[in-house]
Structures are given as structure tokens and as C-alpha cells.
């Protein structure tokens, strides 16, 4: 059962050792929540894996829900930080006067290929993506925290699609297209085992990543060709 309220965690300054313990708890919690969800995760297991006392969770985060909220904030912030340059570059390019349909398609392809490199590379641990997937079926408050980090990419995709189709960026049709395009990329990370099996690959390394990027680019070009 989920707690009905947050217990206030420690908000004052911590020592270097204390901050290291807090960060270790946070990273372990992300892995455990990613694997078992909110309800399936046990704070005792998290503390044991972090090599600390369960009391530390209450000290730094208040309770299990406070720890989950901190994990959601951390994951959302990391995703936002890595996506920010991609979004800024795409928006700067789209702001050029007299931009053509072909150039917009190329911007969309570049944005998505960079996104694929991000989610399939080693910049973020696999458990971050799994945490996002678990959070989608968890407490709405925590998912909204993560979604704030993901929204800029989705909104930028929707804006590019709207300019290519002439529809509104906030229309359901445009939003669905943006979500479906993101989903077609995310599946290579979320369903990695199924992808490897289907393609008879042993891994998704540099060579395989180029194949995925080429496929993403071909799909976008076909989708918005004139």
C-alpha cells in the first residue's frame, strides 16, 4: 500500500560521507524500483544493497514514498539534461527564416537519430529507462515529475510535425504521431532482448546503432515525403 503522505526528510546540510550515502541510496533505489515497481520494492532490500541501515532512508528521504519521489526527480533531471542540447539545436534550426519542407524533415531525422544514440548509448544506465516505464503505471504525482523532463523533446517533435503537416502542434493527431515516433525509437531500448532476438544480433553496438539510425531516418522520410 502506498503511504498517504510524505514524511519530511532531512533538509539541512550533510557531510560528504552523508551525501555519498544519500546518493548511493538513490542510485540503488532507482535500480530496485525499476525492477520491481513501487509496490514490489522493499526499503530493507534497498538499504542492504546500498550497504547502509534502513533508518538512513527515513533520515534522508522521510519514507519509501519520499525515496521514490527523489528517485523520480533524479531520473527526470538526468533525462532533461541530456535531451536539452538536442532540443535546443532542433529549435534553433527550425527558427531559420524560409526553412523548407526538406530541411524540416532533415531536422526531424537528426533529432530522432540523436535521441536514438542517447537511449541506446552508455550515457544513461538501462535502469533509468526501466524506471520511467515502471513510473508510467505508478503514482501519477511521480510520473508527472519525470514527464516534465521528457516533455521538451515530445513538444519539439510535435512542433516539427505540425509544421510539416500544417496541423496544430497541440492537436490529438499531431501528439499521437509524435508519441508513436518516440515509441518506435524507445522500443529498441525497452524491448532490447526481443530486438536482438528478432534481428539475430548479439548486441546493439556502433555497427548496429547505424542500422537503427538508418531505419529511423528512412521511416521519417517516407512518412513526410512529398
Residue frames as a rotation matrix with the C-alpha (Angstrom) as fourth column:
UNK 1
0.577 0.816 0.000 0.00
0.816 -0.577 0.000 0.00
0.000 0.000 -1.000 0.00
UNK 2
-0.192 -0.655 0.731 1.28
0.589 -0.672 -0.449 3.44
0.785 0.344 0.515 -0.83
UNK 3
-0.584 -0.051 -0.810 1.77
0.752 -0.409 -0.517 5.90
-0.305 -0.911 0.277 2.00
UNK 4
0.448 0.860 0.244 -0.83
0.894 -0.433 -0.115 8.66
0.007 0.269 -0.963 2.10
UNK 5
0.991 -0.130 0.040 1.67
-0.131 -0.991 0.036 11.39
0.035 -0.040 -0.999 2.83
UNK 6
0.283 -0.959 -0.025 5.32
0.263 0.103 -0.959 12.25
0.922 0.265 0.281 2.69
UNK 7
0.785 -0.206 -0.584 7.34
0.570 -0.129 0.812 12.37
-0.242 -0.970 0.016 5.88
UNK 8
0.909 -0.416 -0.020 9.66
-0.394 -0.843 -0.365 15.34
0.135 0.340 -0.931 5.75
UNK 9
0.586 -0.786 -0.200 13.23
0.715 0.617 -0.330 14.22
0.382 0.050 0.923 5.01
UNK 10
0.178 -0.643 -0.745 16.31
0.666 -0.479 0.572 15.90
-0.724 -0.598 0.343 6.37
UNK 11
0.823 0.213 0.526 16.67
0.548 -0.541 -0.638 19.25
0.149 0.813 -0.562 4.58
UNK 12
0.811 -0.548 -0.204 19.79
-0.340 -0.726 0.598 20.67
-0.475 -0.416 -0.775 6.20
UNK 13
0.303 -0.785 -0.540 23.38
-0.893 -0.037 -0.449 20.38
0.333 0.618 -0.712 5.01
UNK 14
0.989 -0.033 0.147 25.01
-0.018 0.943 0.333 16.95
-0.150 -0.332 0.931 5.05
UNK 15
0.161 -0.986 0.037 28.62
-0.459 -0.041 0.888 15.86
-0.874 -0.160 -0.459 5.32
UNK 16
-0.248 -0.345 -0.905 30.49
-0.967 0.153 0.206 14.46
0.067 0.926 -0.371 2.33
UNK 17
-0.991 -0.118 0.057 30.02
-0.126 0.979 -0.158 10.99
-0.037 -0.164 -0.986 3.80
UNK 18
-0.371 0.926 0.062 26.33
0.103 0.107 -0.989 11.65
-0.923 -0.361 -0.135 4.35
UNK 19
0.203 0.411 -0.889 25.87
-0.808 -0.442 -0.389 12.92
-0.553 0.797 0.242 0.79
UNK 20
-0.656 -0.495 -0.570 27.65
-0.727 0.618 0.300 9.84
0.204 0.611 -0.765 -0.53
UNK 21
-0.878 0.400 0.262 25.25
0.195 0.799 -0.569 7.63
-0.437 -0.449 -0.780 1.43
UNK 22
-0.002 0.924 -0.382 22.28
-0.224 -0.373 -0.900 9.58
-0.974 0.084 0.208 0.13
UNK 23
0.006 -0.059 -0.998 23.43
-0.984 -0.180 0.005 9.29
-0.180 0.982 -0.060 -3.48
UNK 24
-0.911 -0.372 -0.176 24.15
-0.394 0.912 0.114 5.59
0.118 0.173 -0.978 -3.06
UNK 25
-0.566 0.792 0.227 20.66
0.219 0.410 -0.885 5.01
-0.795 -0.451 -0.406 -1.68
UNK 26
0.160 0.652 -0.741 19.20
-0.569 -0.552 -0.609 6.98
-0.806 0.520 0.282 -4.57
UNK 27
-0.315 -0.358 -0.879 21.01
-0.943 0.222 0.247 5.03
0.106 0.907 -0.408 -7.29
UNK 28
-0.998 0.000 0.068 20.20
-0.014 0.979 -0.204 1.67
-0.066 -0.205 -0.977 -5.68
UNK 29
-0.341 0.939 -0.040 16.57
0.030 -0.031 -0.999 2.72
-0.940 -0.341 -0.018 -5.26
UNK 30
0.029 0.317 -0.948 16.29
-0.910 -0.385 -0.157 3.59
-0.415 0.867 0.277 -8.95
UNK 31
-0.718 -0.362 -0.595 17.51
-0.599 0.757 0.262 0.09
0.356 0.544 -0.760 -9.86
UNK 32
-0.928 0.367 0.070 15.17
0.248 0.745 -0.619 -1.63
-0.279 -0.557 -0.782 -7.40
UNK 33
-0.130 0.916 -0.380 12.12
-0.227 -0.401 -0.888 0.47
-0.965 -0.029 0.260 -8.30
UNK 34
-0.211 -0.019 -0.977 12.91
-0.969 -0.125 0.212 -0.09
-0.126 0.992 0.008 -11.98
UNK 35
-0.869 -0.222 -0.443 12.96
-0.311 0.940 0.139 -3.85
0.385 0.258 -0.886 -11.45
UNK 36
-0.773 0.508 -0.380 10.01
0.629 0.691 -0.357 -4.22
0.081 -0.515 -0.853 -9.04
UNK 37
-0.036 0.777 0.628 7.91
0.338 -0.582 0.740 -1.06
0.940 0.239 -0.242 -9.20
UNK 38
-0.288 -0.033 0.957 6.84
-0.681 -0.696 -0.229 0.99
0.674 -0.717 0.178 -6.18
UNK 39
0.599 0.665 0.447 4.78
-0.784 0.374 0.495 -1.71
0.162 -0.647 0.745 -4.50
UNK 40
0.886 -0.230 -0.403 7.24
0.169 0.969 -0.181 -4.55
0.432 0.092 0.897 -5.14
UNK 41
-0.057 -0.970 0.235 10.32
0.013 -0.236 -0.972 -2.72
0.998 -0.052 0.026 -3.89
UNK 42
0.756 0.225 -0.615 11.33
0.581 0.202 0.788 -3.19
0.302 -0.953 0.022 -0.24
UNK 43
0.753 -0.459 0.473 13.20
-0.485 -0.871 -0.073 -0.48
0.445 -0.174 -0.878 1.63
UNK 44
0.654 -0.530 0.539 15.11
-0.331 0.440 0.835 -3.10
-0.680 -0.725 0.112 3.58
UNK 45
0.546 -0.441 0.713 16.48
0.751 0.635 -0.182 -4.55
-0.372 0.635 0.677 0.32
UNK 46
0.745 -0.245 0.620 17.39
0.258 -0.751 -0.607 -1.06
0.615 0.612 -0.497 -0.92
UNK 47
0.740 -0.466 0.484 19.26
-0.672 -0.534 0.513 -0.23
0.020 -0.705 -0.709 2.28
UNK 48
0.598 -0.518 0.612 21.06
0.059 0.790 0.611 -3.57
-0.799 -0.329 0.502 2.29
UNK 49
0.574 -0.363 0.734 22.18
0.819 0.244 -0.520 -3.18
0.010 0.899 0.438 -1.34
UNK 50
0.659 -0.297 0.690 23.35
-0.025 -0.927 -0.375 0.36
0.751 0.230 -0.619 -0.55
UNK 51
-0.114 -0.733 -0.671 25.31
0.695 0.424 -0.581 -1.02
0.710 -0.532 0.461 2.43
UNK 52
-0.774 -0.047 0.631 23.58
-0.344 -0.806 -0.481 1.18
0.531 -0.590 0.608 4.95
UNK 53
-0.873 0.475 -0.107 20.93
0.326 0.408 -0.853 0.99
-0.362 -0.780 -0.511 7.67
UNK 54
-0.268 0.860 0.435 17.19
0.881 0.036 0.472 1.16
0.390 0.509 -0.767 6.77
UNK 55
0.319 0.354 -0.879 16.99
0.756 -0.654 0.011 4.12
-0.571 -0.668 -0.476 9.16
UNK 56
-0.688 -0.663 -0.295 19.03
0.322 -0.642 0.696 6.08
-0.651 0.384 0.655 6.60
UNK 57
-0.608 0.539 0.583 16.05
0.668 -0.050 0.743 6.09
0.429 0.841 -0.330 4.25
UNK 58
0.487 0.802 -0.345 13.90
0.859 -0.368 0.356 7.78
0.158 -0.470 -0.868 6.88
UNK 59
0.083 -0.559 -0.825 16.74
0.611 -0.626 0.486 10.18
-0.788 -0.544 0.289 7.69
UNK 60
-0.818 -0.545 -0.184 17.39
0.172 -0.536 0.826 11.34
-0.549 0.644 0.532 4.12
UNK 61
-0.897 0.442 0.026 14.04
-0.017 -0.093 0.995 10.79
0.442 0.892 0.091 2.39
UNK 62
-0.396 0.787 0.474 11.34
-0.917 -0.370 -0.151 10.51
0.057 -0.494 0.868 5.05
UNK 63
0.102 0.442 0.891 9.88
-0.348 0.855 -0.384 7.20
-0.932 -0.271 0.241 3.93
UNK 64
-0.342 -0.220 0.914 9.52
0.601 0.696 0.392 4.92
-0.722 0.684 -0.106 0.92
UNK 65
0.607 0.633 0.480 7.35
0.779 -0.356 -0.515 7.40
-0.155 0.687 -0.710 -0.96
UNK 66
0.795 -0.389 -0.465 9.85
-0.280 -0.916 0.287 10.17
-0.538 -0.098 -0.837 -0.28
UNK 67
-0.257 -0.911 0.324 12.62
-0.093 0.357 0.930 7.97
-0.962 0.208 -0.177 -1.66
UNK 68
-0.069 0.316 0.946 10.54
0.889 0.449 -0.085 7.19
-0.452 0.836 -0.312 -4.75
UNK 69
0.901 0.428 -0.074 9.81
0.369 -0.844 -0.390 10.88
-0.229 0.325 -0.918 -5.28
UNK 70
0.392 -0.844 -0.367 13.52
-0.477 -0.527 0.703 11.72
-0.786 -0.101 -0.610 -5.01
UNK 71
-0.396 -0.501 0.770 14.31
0.353 0.691 0.631 8.93
-0.848 0.521 -0.097 -7.49
UNK 72
0.386 0.639 0.665 11.74
0.886 -0.057 -0.459 10.32
-0.256 0.767 -0.588 -9.93
UNK 73
0.899 -0.112 -0.423 13.21
-0.118 -0.993 0.012 13.81
-0.421 0.040 -0.906 -9.61
UNK 74
-0.017 -0.999 0.038 16.70
-0.335 0.041 0.941 12.47
-0.942 0.003 -0.335 -10.23
UNK 75
-0.322 -0.054 0.945 15.75
0.694 0.666 0.274 10.41
-0.645 0.744 -0.177 -13.29
UNK 76
0.684 0.668 0.295 13.69
0.701 -0.488 -0.521 13.25
-0.204 0.562 -0.801 -14.76
UNK 77
0.734 -0.461 -0.499 16.52
-0.321 -0.882 0.345 15.72
-0.599 -0.093 -0.795 -14.26
UNK 78
-0.302 -0.887 0.348 19.11
-0.052 0.380 0.923 13.42
-0.952 0.261 -0.161 -15.86
UNK 79
-0.053 0.364 0.930 16.89
0.918 0.385 -0.099 12.80
-0.394 0.848 -0.354 -18.91
UNK 80
0.892 0.441 -0.104 16.18
0.383 -0.856 -0.347 16.52
-0.242 0.270 -0.932 -19.22
UNK 81
0.389 -0.826 -0.409 19.89
-0.348 -0.543 0.764 17.39
-0.853 -0.155 -0.498 -19.01
UNK 82
-0.526 -0.626 0.576 20.84
0.246 0.536 0.807 15.00
-0.814 0.567 -0.128 -21.80
UNK 83
0.039 0.633 0.773 17.90
0.973 0.153 -0.175 15.94
-0.229 0.759 -0.610 -24.02
UNK 84
0.520 0.248 -0.818 18.31
0.298 -0.949 -0.098 19.70
-0.801 -0.193 -0.567 -23.62
UNK 85
-0.439 -0.732 -0.521 21.09
-0.278 -0.441 0.853 20.14
-0.854 0.519 -0.010 -26.23
UNK 86
-0.776 0.206 0.596 19.15
0.591 0.567 0.574 18.05
-0.219 0.798 -0.562 -28.77
UNK 87
0.264 0.964 -0.040 16.01
0.923 -0.264 -0.279 20.12
-0.280 0.037 -0.959 -28.28
UNK 88
0.325 -0.199 -0.924 17.86
0.051 -0.972 0.228 23.44
-0.944 -0.121 -0.306 -28.38
UNK 89
-0.745 -0.666 -0.044 19.64
-0.050 -0.011 0.999 22.51
-0.666 0.746 -0.025 -31.60
UNK 90
-0.530 0.627 0.571 16.39
0.846 0.433 0.310 21.44
-0.053 0.648 -0.760 -33.26
UNK 91
0.484 0.776 -0.404 14.55
0.755 -0.604 -0.255 24.59
-0.442 -0.181 -0.878 -32.21
UNK 92
-0.044 -0.599 -0.800 17.39
-0.116 -0.792 0.600 26.83
-0.992 0.119 -0.035 -33.36
UNK 93
-0.901 -0.305 0.310 17.36
0.220 0.294 0.930 25.12
-0.375 0.906 -0.197 -36.76
UNK 94
-0.213 0.914 0.346 13.57
0.977 0.211 0.042 25.38
-0.034 0.347 -0.937 -37.08
UNK 95
0.394 0.361 -0.845 13.74
0.492 -0.860 -0.138 29.11
-0.776 -0.362 -0.517 -36.33
UNK 96
-0.705 -0.708 -0.038 15.70
0.325 -0.371 0.870 29.83
-0.630 0.602 0.491 -39.51
UNK 97
0.004 0.722 -0.692 13.76
-0.513 -0.592 -0.621 32.10
-0.858 0.358 0.368 -41.91
UNK 98
0.246 0.204 -0.948 12.48
-0.969 0.032 -0.244 30.48
-0.019 0.978 0.205 -45.07
UNK 99
-0.616 -0.503 0.607 13.15
-0.540 0.830 0.139 26.93
-0.573 -0.242 -0.783 -43.92
UNK 100
-0.344 0.442 -0.828 11.96
-0.840 0.249 0.481 24.36
0.419 0.862 0.286 -46.46
UNK 101
0.727 0.674 0.135 9.93
-0.681 0.679 0.275 21.18
0.093 -0.291 0.952 -46.08
UNK 102
0.598 -0.573 -0.561 13.02
0.156 0.769 -0.620 19.11
0.786 0.283 0.549 -46.88
UNK 103
-0.440 -0.801 0.406 15.05
-0.244 -0.329 -0.912 20.91
0.864 -0.501 -0.051 -44.24
UNK 104
0.036 0.550 0.835 12.33
-0.990 -0.094 0.105 20.33
0.136 -0.830 0.541 -41.64
UNK 105
0.910 0.258 -0.326 12.36
-0.260 0.965 0.038 16.62
0.324 0.050 0.945 -42.42
UNK 106
0.137 -0.951 -0.276 16.14
0.213 0.300 -0.930 16.59
0.968 0.069 0.243 -42.03
UNK 107
-0.430 -0.223 0.875 15.86
-0.707 -0.519 -0.480 18.37
0.562 -0.825 0.065 -38.65
UNK 108
0.542 0.723 0.429 13.33
-0.840 0.452 0.301 15.79
0.024 -0.523 0.852 -37.52
UNK 109
0.783 -0.321 -0.532 15.61
0.086 0.904 -0.419 12.95
0.616 0.282 0.736 -38.69
UNK 110
-0.240 -0.952 0.187 18.62
-0.052 -0.180 -0.982 14.45
0.969 -0.246 -0.006 -36.92
UNK 111
-0.165 0.261 0.951 16.71
-0.935 -0.348 -0.067 15.00
0.314 -0.900 0.301 -33.68
UNK 112
0.803 0.570 0.175 15.45
-0.596 0.767 0.238 11.42
0.002 -0.295 0.955 -33.62
UNK 113
0.566 -0.675 -0.474 18.79
0.200 0.669 -0.716 9.89
0.800 0.310 0.514 -34.57
UNK 114
-0.447 -0.701 0.556 20.45
-0.389 -0.407 -0.826 11.82
0.806 -0.586 -0.091 -31.74
UNK 115
0.183 0.621 0.762 17.69
-0.981 0.065 0.183 10.63
0.063 -0.781 0.621 -29.43
UNK 116
0.914 0.115 -0.389 18.34
-0.165 0.981 -0.098 7.03
0.371 0.154 0.916 -30.50
UNK 117
0.002 -0.987 -0.162 22.05
0.108 0.161 -0.981 7.46
0.994 -0.016 0.107 -29.77
UNK 118
-0.363 -0.078 0.929 21.13
-0.798 -0.489 -0.352 8.79
0.482 -0.869 0.115 -26.35
UNK 119
0.452 0.669 0.590 18.82
-0.884 0.426 0.194 5.95
-0.121 -0.609 0.784 -25.34
UNK 120
0.968 -0.097 -0.232 20.97
0.025 0.955 -0.297 3.18
0.250 0.281 0.926 -26.85
UNK 121
0.131 -0.982 0.135 24.34
-0.175 -0.157 -0.972 4.52
0.976 0.103 -0.192 -25.79
UNK 122
-0.071 -0.284 -0.956 26.01
0.815 0.537 -0.220 4.44
0.575 -0.795 0.193 -22.40
UNK 123
-0.584 -0.159 0.796 25.15
-0.115 -0.955 -0.275 7.94
0.804 -0.252 0.539 -21.24
UNK 124
-0.070 0.638 0.767 22.30
-0.986 -0.162 0.045 6.70
0.153 -0.753 0.640 -19.03
UNK 125
-0.882 -0.233 0.410 22.02
-0.343 0.914 -0.218 3.33
-0.324 -0.333 -0.886 -17.27
UNK 126
-0.738 0.618 -0.269 19.38
0.095 0.490 0.867 0.91
0.668 0.614 -0.420 -18.56
UNK 127
-0.508 0.556 -0.658 17.58
0.861 0.312 -0.400 1.09
-0.017 -0.770 -0.637 -15.22
UNK 128
-0.789 0.232 -0.568 16.68
-0.085 -0.958 -0.274 4.74
-0.608 -0.168 0.776 -15.89
UNK 129
-0.695 0.543 -0.471 14.60
-0.606 -0.091 0.790 3.79
0.386 0.835 0.392 -18.89
UNK 130
-0.509 0.501 -0.700 13.03
0.455 0.847 0.275 0.91
0.731 -0.178 -0.659 -16.96
UNK 131
-0.736 0.226 -0.637 12.24
0.549 -0.350 -0.759 3.26
-0.395 -0.909 0.133 -14.08
UNK 132
-0.778 0.463 -0.426 10.36
-0.578 -0.793 0.194 5.54
-0.248 0.397 0.884 -16.48
UNK 133
-0.543 0.572 -0.614 8.39
-0.279 0.567 0.775 2.54
0.792 0.592 -0.149 -17.74
UNK 134
-0.528 0.324 -0.785 7.51
0.775 0.561 -0.290 1.47
0.346 -0.762 -0.548 -14.20
UNK 135
-0.849 0.157 -0.504 6.61
0.193 -0.796 -0.573 5.03
-0.491 -0.584 0.646 -13.23
UNK 136
-0.800 0.565 -0.204 4.05
-0.464 -0.367 0.806 5.16
0.381 0.739 0.555 -16.05
UNK 137
-0.004 0.819 -0.574 1.95
0.114 0.571 0.813 2.66
0.993 -0.062 -0.096 -14.10
UNK 138
-0.496 -0.270 -0.825 2.86
0.829 0.137 -0.543 4.01
0.260 -0.953 0.155 -10.66
UNK 139
0.031 0.510 -0.860 1.81
0.737 -0.593 -0.325 7.08
-0.676 -0.623 -0.394 -8.64
UNK 140
0.584 0.288 0.759 0.62
0.780 -0.456 -0.428 9.84
0.223 0.842 -0.491 -11.00
UNK 141
0.959 -0.215 -0.183 2.42
-0.115 -0.890 0.441 12.52
-0.258 -0.402 -0.879 -8.97
UNK 142
0.157 -0.975 0.157 5.80
-0.035 0.153 0.988 10.91
-0.987 -0.160 -0.011 -9.50
UNK 143
-0.015 -0.138 0.990 5.25
0.924 0.376 0.066 10.24
-0.381 0.916 0.122 -13.20
UNK 144
0.882 0.368 0.295 4.37
0.454 -0.831 -0.323 13.91
0.126 0.418 -0.900 -13.72
UNK 145
0.617 -0.748 -0.245 7.78
-0.274 -0.496 0.824 14.76
-0.738 -0.441 -0.511 -12.24
UNK 146
-0.278 -0.717 0.639 9.50
0.396 0.520 0.757 12.55
-0.875 0.463 0.140 -14.82
UNK 147
0.295 0.492 0.819 7.28
0.936 0.024 -0.351 13.75
-0.193 0.870 -0.453 -17.64
UNK 148
0.896 -0.027 -0.442 8.46
-0.023 -1.000 0.015 17.33
-0.443 -0.004 -0.897 -17.12
UNK 149
-0.069 -0.995 -0.066 11.90
-0.338 -0.039 0.940 16.12
-0.939 0.088 -0.334 -18.16
UNK 150
-0.507 -0.084 0.858 10.58
0.600 0.681 0.421 14.25
-0.619 0.728 -0.294 -21.21
UNK 151
0.447 0.891 -0.085 8.08
0.564 -0.354 -0.745 16.88
-0.694 0.285 -0.661 -22.39
UNK 152
0.186 -0.360 -0.914 10.52
-0.475 -0.847 0.237 19.24
-0.860 0.391 -0.329 -24.22
UNK 153
-0.858 -0.505 0.097 11.54
-0.188 0.483 0.855 16.52
-0.479 0.716 -0.509 -26.67
UNK 154
-0.403 0.796 0.452 7.93
0.817 0.535 -0.213 15.48
-0.412 0.284 -0.866 -27.27
UNK 155
0.479 0.617 -0.625 6.81
0.318 -0.785 -0.531 19.10
-0.818 0.056 -0.573 -27.71
UNK 156
-0.214 -0.652 -0.728 9.65
-0.572 -0.521 0.634 19.83
-0.792 0.552 -0.261 -30.16
UNK 157
-0.897 -0.034 0.440 8.78
0.266 0.755 0.600 16.76
-0.353 0.655 -0.668 -32.21
UNK 158
0.011 0.994 0.108 5.13
0.846 0.049 -0.532 17.82
-0.534 0.098 -0.840 -32.26
UNK 159
0.357 0.071 -0.931 6.07
-0.149 -0.980 -0.132 21.33
-0.922 0.186 -0.339 -33.41
UNK 160
-0.672 -0.667 -0.322 8.21
-0.465 0.041 0.885 19.95
-0.577 0.744 -0.338 -36.25
UNK 161
-0.730 0.471 0.495 5.46
0.617 0.766 0.180 17.55
-0.295 0.437 -0.850 -37.29
UNK 162
0.258 0.883 -0.393 2.88
0.584 -0.467 -0.665 20.34
-0.770 -0.058 -0.635 -37.19
UNK 163
0.061 -0.312 -0.948 4.98
-0.510 -0.826 0.239 22.49
-0.858 0.469 -0.210 -39.49
UNK 164
-0.909 -0.416 0.012 5.33
-0.229 0.524 0.820 19.58
-0.347 0.743 -0.572 -41.89
UNK 165
-0.658 0.713 0.243 1.63
0.750 0.649 0.124 18.72
-0.069 0.264 -0.962 -41.92
UNK 166
-0.702 0.391 0.595 0.04
-0.057 -0.864 0.501 22.11
0.710 0.318 0.629 -41.44
UNK 167
0.346 0.825 -0.447 -1.87
0.458 0.267 0.848 20.90
0.819 -0.498 -0.286 -38.38
UNK 168
0.617 -0.068 0.784 -1.79
-0.607 -0.674 0.420 22.28
0.500 -0.735 -0.457 -34.84
UNK 169
-0.428 -0.875 -0.228 1.09
-0.423 0.417 -0.804 21.15
0.799 -0.247 -0.549 -32.64
UNK 170
-0.793 0.159 0.588 -1.34
-0.566 0.165 -0.808 20.52
-0.225 -0.973 -0.041 -29.78
UNK 171
0.188 0.889 -0.416 -3.92
-0.950 0.273 0.153 18.58
0.250 0.367 0.896 -31.78
UNK 172
0.483 0.064 0.873 -4.52
-0.501 0.838 0.216 14.97
-0.718 -0.542 0.437 -30.83
UNK 173
0.990 -0.084 0.109 -3.46
0.137 0.566 -0.813 13.81
0.007 0.820 0.573 -34.30
UNK 174
0.443 -0.878 0.180 -0.09
-0.416 -0.379 -0.826 15.57
0.794 0.292 -0.534 -34.06
UNK 175
0.094 -0.383 0.919 0.51
-0.993 0.031 0.114 14.44
-0.072 -0.923 -0.377 -30.49
UNK 176
0.764 0.235 0.601 -0.28
-0.237 0.968 -0.077 10.83
-0.600 -0.084 0.796 -31.40
UNK 177
0.872 -0.489 -0.019 2.19
0.114 0.242 -0.964 10.97
0.475 0.838 0.266 -34.30
UNK 178
0.171 -0.841 0.514 4.88
-0.757 -0.446 -0.477 12.40
0.630 -0.307 -0.713 -32.01
UNK 179
0.220 -0.027 0.975 4.25
-0.862 0.462 0.207 9.71
-0.457 -0.886 0.078 -29.38
UNK 180
0.936 0.168 0.309 4.24
-0.023 0.906 -0.422 6.92
-0.351 0.388 0.852 -31.94
UNK 181
0.640 -0.768 -0.015 7.56
-0.152 -0.108 -0.983 8.11
0.753 0.631 -0.186 -33.39
UNK 182
-0.026 -0.627 0.778 9.13
-0.964 -0.191 -0.186 8.29
0.265 -0.755 -0.599 -29.92
UNK 183
0.497 0.319 0.807 7.74
-0.625 0.777 0.077 4.84
-0.602 -0.543 0.585 -29.12
UNK 184
0.987 -0.132 -0.093 9.23
0.013 0.637 -0.771 3.35
0.161 0.759 0.630 -32.28
UNK 185
0.172 -0.972 0.161 12.65
-0.434 -0.222 -0.873 4.53
0.884 0.081 -0.460 -31.08
UNK 186
-0.020 -0.147 0.989 12.23
-0.999 -0.030 -0.025 3.64
0.033 -0.989 -0.147 -27.41
UNK 187
0.888 0.448 0.104 11.33
-0.452 0.892 0.015 0.03
-0.086 -0.060 0.994 -28.22
UNK 188
0.495 -0.772 -0.399 14.96
-0.049 0.434 -0.900 -0.64
0.868 0.464 0.177 -29.17
UNK 189
-0.581 -0.651 0.488 15.93
-0.530 -0.153 -0.834 0.07
0.618 -0.743 -0.257 -25.57
UNK 190
-0.074 0.650 0.757 12.83
-0.980 0.091 -0.174 -1.09
-0.182 -0.755 0.630 -23.71
UNK 191
0.843 0.433 0.320 12.50
-0.347 0.891 -0.292 -4.35
-0.411 0.135 0.901 -25.67
UNK 192
0.091 -0.924 -0.372 16.21
-0.979 -0.151 0.135 -4.87
-0.180 0.352 -0.918 -26.28
UNK 193
-0.513 -0.313 0.799 16.08
-0.323 0.933 0.158 -8.65
-0.795 -0.177 -0.580 -25.80
UNK 194
0.394 0.753 0.527 13.24
0.329 0.420 -0.846 -9.04
-0.858 0.507 -0.082 -28.31
UNK 195
0.792 -0.167 -0.587 15.04
-0.547 -0.620 -0.562 -6.76
-0.270 0.767 -0.582 -30.78
UNK 196
-0.254 -0.967 0.030 18.27
-0.891 0.246 0.381 -8.74
-0.376 0.070 -0.924 -30.51
UNK 197
-0.350 0.199 0.915 16.39
0.064 0.980 -0.189 -11.99
-0.935 -0.007 -0.355 -30.99
UNK 198
0.677 0.730 0.099 14.42
0.180 -0.033 -0.983 -10.73
-0.714 0.683 -0.153 -33.98
UNK 199
0.803 -0.408 -0.434 17.47
-0.596 -0.544 -0.591 -9.29
0.005 0.734 -0.680 -35.72
UNK 200
0.853 -0.494 -0.170 19.82
0.490 0.869 -0.066 -12.09
0.180 -0.027 0.983 -34.64
UNK 201
0.278 -0.747 0.604 22.18
-0.316 -0.665 -0.676 -9.55
0.907 -0.003 -0.421 -33.11
UNK 202
-0.013 -0.369 -0.929 24.38
0.803 0.549 -0.230 -10.21
0.595 -0.750 0.289 -30.09
UNK 203
-0.311 -0.125 -0.942 24.40
0.744 -0.649 -0.160 -6.56
-0.591 -0.750 0.295 -29.05
UNK 204
0.800 0.393 0.453 23.50
0.581 -0.694 -0.425 -3.07
0.147 0.603 -0.784 -30.14
UNK 205
-0.006 -0.902 -0.432 26.95
0.712 -0.307 0.631 -1.65
-0.702 -0.304 0.644 -30.69
UNK 206
-0.353 -0.220 -0.909 28.22
-0.258 -0.911 0.321 1.05
-0.899 0.348 0.265 -33.03
UNK 207
-0.996 -0.054 -0.076 27.56
-0.089 0.310 0.947 -1.03
-0.028 0.949 -0.314 -36.16
UNK 208
-0.484 0.874 -0.050 24.03
0.868 0.487 0.100 -1.99
0.111 0.005 -0.994 -35.12
UNK 209
-0.115 0.410 -0.905 23.28
0.493 -0.767 -0.410 1.54
-0.862 -0.494 -0.114 -33.99
UNK 210
-0.761 -0.223 -0.609 23.97
-0.372 -0.620 0.691 2.84
-0.532 0.752 0.389 -37.50
UNK 211
-0.866 0.499 0.016 21.45
0.350 0.584 0.732 0.34
0.356 0.640 -0.681 -38.88
UNK 212
-0.152 0.826 -0.543 18.83
0.944 -0.041 -0.327 1.53
-0.292 -0.562 -0.774 -36.38
UNK 213
-0.306 -0.029 -0.952 19.52
0.068 -0.998 0.009 5.17
-0.950 -0.062 0.307 -37.24
UNK 214
-0.967 -0.071 -0.243 19.20
-0.236 -0.099 0.967 4.44
-0.093 0.993 0.079 -40.95
UNK 215
-0.597 0.799 -0.065 15.86
0.737 0.579 0.348 2.76
0.316 0.160 -0.935 -40.33
UNK 216
-0.050 0.545 -0.837 14.58
0.728 -0.554 -0.404 5.67
-0.684 -0.629 -0.369 -38.25
UNK 217
-0.577 -0.262 -0.773 15.69
-0.228 -0.858 0.461 8.14
-0.784 0.443 0.435 -40.92
UNK 218
-0.976 0.215 -0.016 14.06
0.059 0.339 0.939 6.11
0.208 0.916 -0.344 -43.72
UNK 219
-0.334 0.904 -0.266 10.78
0.942 0.325 -0.077 5.90
0.017 -0.276 -0.961 -41.80
UNK 220
-0.068 0.274 -0.959 10.67
0.382 -0.881 -0.278 9.66
-0.921 -0.386 -0.045 -41.17
UNK 221
-0.796 -0.288 -0.533 11.49
-0.342 -0.512 0.788 10.46
-0.500 0.809 0.309 -44.78
UNK 222
-0.847 0.529 0.040 8.77
0.390 0.569 0.724 8.09
0.360 0.629 -0.689 -46.01
UNK 223
-0.233 0.789 -0.568 6.26
0.926 0.001 -0.379 9.45
-0.298 -0.614 -0.731 -43.51
UNK 224
0.316 0.318 -0.894 6.70
0.252 -0.936 -0.244 13.07
-0.915 -0.148 -0.376 -44.57
UNK 225
-0.738 -0.578 0.349 7.73
0.458 -0.050 0.887 12.75
-0.496 0.815 0.302 -48.20
UNK 226
-0.044 0.710 -0.703 6.01
-0.412 -0.654 -0.635 14.89
-0.910 0.261 0.321 -50.80
